[in-house]
């Protein structure tokens, strides 16, 4: 599976990439039909310190692409929430695939 990273107003980070790949690989262990992942990191100026570090993850799998976005005070929390959202979407997709 390919994992592509893009950064917008963020310095490239091996640590963030390693964390994102680790979480995405856990999804891949459960859902072997994932083909590709695109991970976007960006910062946004906000008045709240609990927001602003945004992680978008887009997965290519059979059917429409899956997408999740979250904004927290740290990229680690944003990655975790995005992966959690994608896991719920993948569960639904897998259930639909089984019923056909």
Secondary structure, DSSP 8 states (H G I E B T S, - for coil): -EEEEEEESS---HHHHHHHHHHHHHHHHH-TT--EEEEEEEE---S-TT--EEEEEEEE-SSS-EEEEEEESSHHHHHHHHHHHHHHHHHHHHHHHHH-
